[in-house]
Amino acid sequence: MAPPLSKNRLIGYARISTEDQAHDAQLDELRAAGCAEIHQEHGSGASRARPVLARIVRDIKPGEVLVVVRLDRLARSVSHLLEVIETLEAKKAHFRSLRDPIDTSTPQGIFSLHVLGAVAQLERSLISERTRAGIKAAKARGRKPGNPGMRERRPDAIRKITLAREKVYLNELIAGADRWMPTVRRMRPHQPWEDVVRVLANSGQSWTVARLRRAVGKLVSQHMADSVLLRPAPRKNPEDRLMILIAGIAMADSGLSLREIGAQLERMRERTPRGGLTWSASSVKKQLDRAREAGLVLPASLHGEVQHSKK
């Protein structure tokens, strides 16, 4: 029987392969362990696409514990397991496997993790050695390494590789879309792509116009986003553009104060309507008031702050 878990909030993760029909046992064990919530992922162990796991790791809070029944339910390899655990540790969260001696909140679990790290290094070395030996043997037999279909530029091989890459790309987009798509939906097509990219950059997300347009276009092609987002932005006079940009910043993060919005505008090198580079709270408020008059819906918390500033 596994030792009792800590009092930290437990988040269960169950991966159910396509051929695995008896998955209730996983869920029962996670519930018995005291998991406050349980997330399920469907897919084979070899698949690199784990959007549910990616969301859990991204959103997990300090002190929380990610719990699985067995290590093979979480990772496709030892190196993948260590990558996930290192990400959790960086966020001051922990990991535990119910049937394996891995619990990163205990000294014994950390020791077991170090052993796994050594195994992963050995695994990488052996794979590298076998790869080099295989290439050398193939060359000795007169064969060239790599995919023969790709070398010969066969359409069927190119199509297969392209489809595989597109599937991986789409899965990665879906896994992270809730970080950037809300801003895109709020700002497009009223604002140009350049402004959307700058607002996302202020929240720590690195995009180029070309990459963002391609990402949105991919979701539109899969009927996961409205095609209206791809329409050209209408031309506006400079003050209207400023108004919508500031409203977009406010809607992207409802917790920002007027001064914080002004600081973002200064970092973006946006000039005030009078041509200055220093934004006061009153200048930001004026643009937000115009946005409300134009019918834009701003966050309630920000509305309360603006009302308070009038006193």
N, C-alpha and C positions, 0 to 999 in steps of 0.2 A: 504494500500500500504506500502511495506517495505521501511524504510528509505534508503537514498542513501548510497552505500558502500564507503569505503575509497579509496584513490588513489593507494593503494598498489596493486600489481599484483594479480589478482583473478584466481583461478584454480577451475573449476567446476567438480563435481563428481556426476554422475547419475547412480543409481543402478536400473536395470530393471529386475524384476522377470520374471520367465519363462512364467507365465500366464498373465503378463502385456503387453497388446498390445498397449495401448495408452501412449507411453513413450515420444512422441514428445513434450508434454506439459512441461515435466521436462527440456528438452533441450532448449525450447523456453524461459523459465524463467531464466535459467542460462545465456543464451546469452543476454537477456534483462538486466540482472544485471551487465553485462560488463565483463564476464569471458574471459580472454585471451585465455584459452584453456579449453576444456571439455573432460573428460575421462568417458567412459561408462563401466559398469560392469554388466554381466548377471548372475543372481543367486537369490535364494530365500533369504528372510531376516534371516532365521534361520541358513543359511550356515556359517561356520567359515572360509571358504576359500574365501579370498578377495585379490587375487594377484594384481589386478589393484590398489586397495586402498593402499596396502602395498607398492607398488612402488611409489605412489604419496607421501605418508608420508615419505618414505626414502629419496626422491630426493627434497622435498620442501625446499626452501631457506628462510633465515631470512626475515621477512617483508611480505612474500607472505601469501595469505588467501585461505584456502580451503573452498569452498562454496557448499552447498547442498540445495535442495528445501525444504526438510523436514528431521527431525532427523532420522525417520525410514528408510530413504534412505541410511544413513551412518552406523548405528550401529544396532546390533542384541539385545542389552540390554543397560541399563543405565551404567553398569560397563564398557562395551565395548566402549561406547561413551566417557566416562571419560578417559579411557586408550588412545584412539586416540588423544583426546584434550591435555592430559598431554604430549604426545610425540611431538605434534606440538609446544606446549609452550616451551618445552626443546630446540627446534630448533629455537626459537624466531619467529615462524610462528603463524598464527591465524586461527580461525574457525568461520564460520557463517552459520546459517540456515536461509533461506529467509522467511519461514513461522513461525518460532519460535523465542522467545526473547533471542537467543543465539548469541552473537558476542563478542568474547574474546578480541577484541581490544577496548571495551568500558567498563566503570564501571558497567553499568546496566547488560551487558552480563556476566561479572564476577560474579555478585550477583546471577544471574539466574543459573550459573554453580554451585555455592555453594549450592543452593537449590537442584539441581540435585544430588550433592554429598551426601546430607543428605538422599534423596530418595533412592539412590543406597545402602547406608548403611542399611536402613530399609529393603530394598528388600532382601539383603543378610541375614539379621537376621531372616526374616520371612521364607525364604527358608530353612535355617539351622534348625529352630524350627520345620517346617513341616516335614523335613527329619527325624529328631530324633523321632518325634511323630509317623511317619509312620513305622519306624523300630521297635519301641517299640510295636506298635499294631500288626505288622506282627509276631514278636516273641511270643506275647501272644496267637496268633492263631496257633502257631507251625510252622510258615513259616520262612524260612531263607532269609535274605536280599541278593540282588544281582541278577545276571542273572542265572536262573535255568539251561539254556543250557550250560553255561560256567562251572557251578559247576559240572554238570554231564558229562562234557567233550564231549558233542555231536558234531560230525564233522560239522554239518550244522551251529551250533551256532558259533563255532570257526572260520569257514570259513567267516561268515558274519562279525564278529568283525575284523578279519584280513584284509578283503577287505576295511572296513571303515577306519581303521588306515592307510593302504597303500595309500588310496585316499588323506587323510589329509597330509601325508608325501610328496606325489608327488606334491600337490598344494603348499606346503611350499617351496619345492625345486625350482619349476618353478618361484615363486615370487621373490626369491633371487638369481637365477642363473646368472643374468647379473653382479653380483659382483665377482663371483669366476670362472665361466666357461671360460671366455676369457683367464685367466691365465692357466687354465688346458689345453685348446686347444693349447696355444702357447708352453707349456712345455712338454706335453705328446705326444707320448711315449718316446721322446728323453731323458727326465730326469726321475729319479726315483721318486716315490710318496713322499718320505721323503723330497726331495728338493722342490717339489710343495707346500707341507704343510708349509715349512719354509718361502717361498716367500709370501704365503697368510698370515702367521702370522705377517710378517713385515708390511702388510697393515691393520693390526688390526682384522684379521679374525681368529677365533679359530677352527682349524680342527685337527683331528687325521688321520693317514693314513687309518685306517679301515673305519672311517666315510666318508672320501672323496671318497674312492674307491666304497663304497656302493652307495653314491649319484650319482656318474658318472654312475655306473652300472645300476641304476634305470632309468636314462635318456636314456641310450643306449637301455634298454629293451622297452622303449616307443617310440623308433625311433626318439628321440629328440637330440641325440648325436651320433657321429661316433664310431663304435666299436673298431676302431684303437686305441682309447685312453686307452683301457684296456690291450693292448699288453705289454709284459714285456719290460722294458727299456734295451737297449743294453749295454753291458759292455764297458766302456771307460777308457782311461788312466786318471789319476787325473787331468791333465791340461785341457783336453778336457771337462771333467765334469765341471770344474770351468768356462771355457769359456761359456758353454751353460747356466749355472746357472746365471752368470752375465748378459748375454743377456736376459734371462727370467725376471730378475729384471727390466732391462731397458725397456722391452716391456710392463711389467705390469703397469709401471708408467712412461710415457714419460716425465714428468716434473722434474724428478730427475736429479741432477747434478752429475758429476763424484765423487765428495767428498761425496755426500749423498749416492750414491751406495756403496762407500767404507765403510761408517758408518754402513750401513745395514749388509755388510759382516762381519764387526767386531762384531756386535751384535749377528750374527749367529755363531760366533766363527769359521769362515772359514779361513783357513791358506792361505797365499800367495804361489805362486809357489816355493818360497825359504823357506817356512816353518814359516814365521813370522805371527803375528796376527794384524799388522798395515798395512792398505791398503792406499796407496797414490793414488792421481788422475791419475798419469801416469801409475800405475799398472792396474787400472781399464780400462783405455783407451787402453792399450796394449791388454787386453783380448777382448774388444769390437772390436778392429781392426781385431783380429783373427776371431771373429765371422762373421764380414762382408766378410772377405776373404773366409770363409767357406760357404758363401751364405745365411746367416741368415739376414732377413730384419729387421733393427732396425728403431725406430721412427725418422722421419725427424728432429724434434726439437733437439733430442739428437745428431744426426749427425752434425747439425750446431754447437752445443756446442763443439764437439770433434774437428771439423775443426778450431774453434776459439782458442782452446787450443794449436794448433800448432804454432800460431803466437808468 
